[in-house]
Structures are given as structure tokens and as C-alpha cells.
Amino acid sequence: MTDPVLDVEDLGFETGAHLLVQRALGGLPPGARLGIMGRDPLLDLHLRGWCRPRGHTVTAADGPVRAWIAPGGPDRWTNAERAGAPDDVAGAAPAHWGLAARGALVEPGGPEPPFDLAERDLVWADIAPALYASAASAQWDPATAVPWDAEFTLPPDIERAVVQVMTYLVENEQAALVVPARLLARVHPHFREVVQLLAVQAADEARHVEVFARRAARTGGPLGTSAAGGRESLATLLTEPDFSLASFLLSVLGEGSFLNLLAFLDRHAPDPVTRRAVRLARQDEARHVAFGVAHLRHRSEIDPHLRSRLRAAVERRHDALAASTGLNQDVFDALILLAAGEWSPRAIRRGHAAVLDLRKEMDEGRRRRLVHLGFPDDEAAALSALHTRNFM
């Protein structure tokens, strides 16, 4: 049997000769060698450097053939494995899969990044891929989606009320940005739809912060107040390490309550900029709530103790905030004034009743979602009543 010879002509390894060598070696009969011909002056050096980590032996030759390659040694891909299948999410993702694409052939010996959320059921919801696709197609540009050039002038007291509410919204949305950002860094990339969805959720909140801050600063006056009790309430969201509990407290209870708040502001917005900003934000928040609920439904089907853990999380947070002042009084008063629209006693009475109705709507929404997660009606009502007075 004559050993085959490959002529790479003047092609160097830095410009692709290795591809021709690799292809020729792949078709080499057992026991054969591959001769290499070529005119590149660095061919011998680059050939040896390429063959060494692949376990091939290179022998110098005279004449037209410049070297012989004898395949041998362990193939670097001998113990490689697939990182699952592209269309099939594994139940658990080993650390050594690391950042490999789902379905890729993973060479052994790579780094093992510390993704501690590496089990499917800890983070998954079957709706995640569809929600991500919806979120990706529904992104909006803060610079153009809100009518910033709309001309309007509000009475000073109404404008200050808007600024106070916007200040409060920025504070809450900044917390809602940090939570998914912290969680997504812990999720194994194999569960890419969840990582992508959390990334879009963080991007959503970044947009909300931008538009609410811009609306607050529209007239150039000072921003509103930030109460210690409100920041204390939000801080409890930042310290919850469990993925499911964090999703429950933020998305199901907090952002679920904010759906009602944003709808209230849409109804009572005194200007087109405020109305458009809160309407866009509400569309995004609805997706966040949908994922939180779907994930917890998925988790509850395999974890019979989940509901007791959710209940304990609500009670623990309530106890931690027992001494806090709850909702900033300035925010409460601003909501009353926005719903009233003016200072007459009749209007203020109407605005106060509207804010009380808002609280009732928030409570009813939380109770519905809790029942959807499997809590009995009476327990859902009790847990909803323990939710923070700061809304989020």
C-alpha cells in the first residue's frame, strides 16, 4: 500500500493549510502515513506545532515530501460528549459543559464555571421560550416610544405629584432590575431561554428606570422623596438567594401588585407622556408576572413542600418589615391628588376612594395568583394581607 501524499502548495497553516491536513488525516486508512508537500517556508514548524497537541507523530523527509504524519496518541475528542441536544433541555447541566452551546460536542478538560442553578426544575417554565420570543419582539425604544415632544403644562401641585410618583417608580424599578440580573448570572447557560428571558427582564426594567426618571426631570425641578421604609422593603428582595422564592416575592407578589398600580396611573395620568410611559411599562411587567407564575406552577408540580416555603417567605418578609413605615406618605398623597385631579373636597374624597380601591384591586390580584398556585382561598387571603405596604 502506498502512503498518500497531500500537496498544500503555497498555502500556510496561518491561512488554512491545517484544514486540508485535517481532512486528509480523517480519510487515512488504518496503519497508513500521510506525506505532506508544500512550498511555504514555515510549513515544517507549523505542521509540528499543529500535530503535537493532537498526538500525531511528524517525521522529516527528503525530496518533494517534506514530512510524514503518523496518526497516533489519544484523540482529544475521544471522551467528548454532547451538551444535551439542541431541541431537548437536559434535567441537569454538568459544570464541565460550561458555556458550550446546547447540543455542542464538548471537549474534556475545560473550565467549570460555578453556575449553581444547574438543574432544570430549579429555574424552568415551559412557557419560557415563547415568553422570550414575545419579549424580544416587543422591545421598545425609550427615545421614540414615548411622546417626549408633546406640549402640555400641568398645575404645579399636579406636576409635583407626578414627579413624586415617578421618583417612587424609579426606586422600585431599580430593585426589580437588580434581582433578575443577579439571578441570571447563576443560571447554567444550558437553560438559555431562562437566561435570555431574565436578561430581557433586566433590560425592561432599565428602560422603565430611564423613562420614569426622564419624566420626573421634565420640568427641571427637584425629584420627590425616598422613604427609608420603602428602601427597607425593597432591600428584602435583594437578599433572597432562592430562585423560586425571589421570583415569587418580586414577580408574583410585587410586580403583580404593580400591574394594578400602573393601570391606576394610566387611568389618572394628567399628561400623554406619563400615560404612555406607564402603559409601556405595564406591558413588560405582565410578562415578568407570567414567567414567575409559570415557573412556580412548574416547580410546585415536583416539589410538594414548595407552598410551605412560599408561605414562610411571605411571613419572614412581613416580620422583617413589621417596624417599617410602609408606603411613603408622600407617594400615597400624590396618588390621591392624581386621582382627584384638583383640590376641591369632593375631588379629594373621590381620589382617596380611588386609592383605597387600588389597594383592594392589588389584594384581589395577589389572591387570584396565590389560588392559581394552589393555595386555598383563606390562606391566599391571609398571605396577601401580609404583603408589604410598599406595594413592591
N, C-alpha and C positions, 0 to 999 in steps of 0.2 A: 504493500500500500504506500503510495506516495503522499507525503505530508503536504497539505495545501499551503499555498503562499498567497499573502494579501499584499497588494501594492497600493499604498496610500498616496503615492505620487508626491506632490509637494505640500500636501495637507499636514499641518502640525497639530499636536494634541491641544494646543490652546485655541485652535479654530475648528475642532470637531473630529480629529482622526480617531479619538477613542471610541466614537460611535461605530465606526467601521470595524475596529478591532473587536469590540464587544459583540457585534453582530456575527462576525466570523467565528469567534470562540463558541457562541451559542449553537452553531451548526457543526461543530467539530466532532468527528467520530471518536468513540472511546479509544484511548491509547494514542491518539494522534497528537502531533505538534502543529503549531501554526507559525509559518515563516512570515516575517514582516520585511517588506521592501519600502523604500521611500527616499525622498531627497531632502527632507527637512534636516538641517544640521543638528537640531536638538532632539531628533527623534529617539535616539538611544536613551538619553537622560529621561525624557518624559515617559517613555514606554516603561522603564524600570520603576519610576515613581508611581505610575498608574497600576502596574501589576502587583507591586509589593503588598498593599493592603488587601488585595483580592486573593492572595495565596497562590498566584501564578509564578512559575519559575522562568526567568529570562536568561537565555544563553547567547552570548555573542556569536556571530557568524562572519564568514568572509565572503566576498563577492557581492553579487546583487542582493542576496538576502542578508540583511543587517543584523537580524536577531531571530531566535526561535523562542516561542512561548509554549511552555508545557503546563496545561491547566493542572492545578493541584491545590491541596490545602482546603481548609473548611470554607465553604461559601458563606459570605457574610449574611446571606438571606436564608440559610438552612433552617434556622429556628424562628424565622419571621412568622408573624401571624396577622390576620386581618383584624382591624379595629371594628369588628362587627360588620354589618352590611349597610350600604348607603341608604337603603329604604327600611331598615329594621333597627330600632333603638334597643340597645342591649339593656338587660336588667341592672347590670353594674359595669362600670368602666374602670379597668385596671389603671393604676397610676402610670405604668410604663407606656400606655397609649399616649399620654401627654397631650400635645397639641395636634396630633395626627388627625387628618380628616376622617370622618366616619367612613369605614369601608377601605381605607388605605392599608397597604401592606407595611407593617411596622417592623423595622429592623431592630433586633435586640440591642440592649446596651445603651439606650438613650436616657435622657434625664427623666425624672419622675416628679413633676410639679405637684405641690401639695394641695390639690383640689379635694377638699374634704366632703363636698356634696357630690359623691360619685355613684350614688345608687339612684336608679330611675325614679323609684316611687317617692324619694325624698323631695323631688322638685317637679315632677311631671304633671301634665294635664293633657288629655288627648286633644283638647281644643287649641293647644299652644301653637302648632304650625299654622292653623287657619287664622288665629288672632295675630300672629306675626305678619302674615301676608296682608291682612286688613290694615294693621298699623303702618306697615311700610308704604302702602298705597295712600294712606290718609294723612301723611305728613304735610304740614302747612308752614309757610314762611312768615315769621312774626313781622317782617318788614312790609309785607304786601297783603296778608290775610286780614289785617285789622285796618279800618279806615282812619289812619292817623291824621289825615289832612281834613277830616270832617270839621266844619266850623260850628262851634256851639259855645255858649257861655252859661255857666251854672251859677246860681246864688252862692255866695261864699260858704255858707254853712253846709249846703249840699255838696259842694266840691270837697270841703274838709271831711265830710262823711265818706265820700268815695275814696279819698286818699287814705283814711284810716282803715277802711276795709281792704284796700289794695295792700297796705303795709302788712296787715294780718295775713293776707293770702300769700304774699311773698315768703313770710316766715314759715308758714305751713308747707308750702311747695318746696322750700329748700330742704326740709326734713324728708319730704316724700321723694326727693331726688337722691339723697344720701342712702336711704335704705336699699333700694334696688341696686344702686351702684356697688354697695358693699356686698350684697348677696351674689351678684353675677360674677364677681371675682373668685368666688368659692365654688361655683358650679363647674363640673367637669365639661370641657368643650364637646365631648361626645353628645351631650344633650343640647345641641347647638340652638334648637328652636327656643328653648327656655332662655339661654344666654342672650340670644338676639332679641327676644321679647323684653327681657329686663333692660337691655341696652336701650331699646326704643322707649321704654317706660321712663328711664332716666332722662333721655333726650326730650320726651314730652314735658317732664317737669322743668327742665332747663328753659324750654320755651315759655312755660307758664310764668316762671320767675321773671323772664325778660319782659313779657307783655304787661304783667301786673306792676312791675317796678317802673316801667315806662309810663304807664297810665298814672301812677302815683306822682310821678315827677313832671307831669304835663304842664302844669302852671308855674313850676319853679318854686313852689312853696315847700315848707318842711314836711317830711313824712310824719306819719302818725306814731302812736306809742306801741311799745313792745313790752307786755306784762311778763313778770317773772314766772307767774303761774302757767302761762301759755308755753313758754320755753321749757319749763319743767315737764309739762305734759308731753311735748314733742321729744324731749330727751329720753323718755322711757321707750320710745320707738327705736331709737338708735342703739340701744343696748341689748335688744333681744337677739340672741345668737341663733335661735332655731328658725330654719327657713319657713316652716309651715306656720309657726306662731307669729313670726314677723309679718308674713303675708296676711294672716288673719287680723292682726291688730291694725296694720296700715291699710290694706286694700279693702277688706270686707267691712270692717267697722269704721275706720277713719275716712277713707276715700268714699266709702258708701254714703256716709253722712254728708260728705262734701258734694255729692251729686245733688242732694236736696238744697244745700246752700247755694250752689252755682245756679240751679234752676230759680231759686228765690231772687238772686241778683239779676238774672236775665229778665224776670218779670218786672223788677223795680228799678232797673238801670235807668238813670236820668239822661244818658247820652249814648250815641251809637258806638263809641269806642269801647266803653265799659261793657255794653251789651254783647258786642262781637267777641271781645276777649274772653268773657266768662262762658259764652256759648261754645267757643272752640275748645276751651279747657275741659268743659263738661264732656264733650265727645271723647276726648282722650281718657278722662278718668273712668268713663264707663267701661273701656277695655281693661283698665287695670283691675277694676272690681270683678269683671267677668273672669279674668285669669285667676284671681285669688279664690273666688268661689269654686271654679272648676278644679283647681289644684286640691283644695280641701275636700271636695267631694271624692276625688280620686284617692286621696290619702285615707279618708275615713273608711273606704271600702276594704282596705287591707290592714288598717290599724284600729282595732276595737277600742283602744284607750285614747284615741285622738280627742274625742269630745271632752273627756275629763281634763285633758291637758289644755284644751282651748278655754274651758271654764276657769281653770286655775290661772291661766294667763290674764284673763279679764279681772279676776279677783285680785291677783297680785298687783296689777297696774292700778286698780282702784285704791288699794290700800296704800300704795306708794304715793298717790296723789291726794290722799284724804285731807291733808292740811293745806293743799294749794287753793288758790282763789278761783280756779276755773277760768271761764271765758273772760277776757279783758272787758271791763265795763265800758270802755270807750268803743269797743267793737259792737257790743250789744246796743249801745245808744245810737251808733252810726247806722246799724241795720234798721232800727226803729225809724229814724229820720228818713232813710231812703225809701222805706215802705210808705211813710206818711207823705213825703213829698213837700210838705210845708209845715208851719209851726202852729197851726190852729189846734185847739184842744181836741176837736173832733178828729183831725187828721192824725195827731199823735196817738189817740186811743186806737185808731184803725191800724197804725203802724205797729203799736205794741202787740195788738192781737195777731197781726201777721207774723211777727217774730215768734210768738208762742205757738202759732200753727206750724211754723217751720220746725221748731223743736219736736212737735208731735209727729210731723212727717218724717223727721230723721229717726225717731224712735220706731215708728211703724216700719220703715225700710230696714232698719237693723233687725227687727224681729222677724221680718219675712226671710231675710237671708239666713238668719240663725235656724229658723224652722227648715229651710231648704237644706241646711247642713245636718239635719237630723235631730235637732233639739226639740223637745216637747214645747208646746205653746207657753206654758207657765214658766219654764226655765228660760226660754228665749226672752220673755218679757223681763225677767229678773236680771239677766245678763245685759240686756240692752240698757236697763236703768243704771247699771254700774259703769257705763261707758263715760269717758272723760267729758266734763262740761265744756272743754275747749273745742269740741266737735271732732278734731282730727285724732 
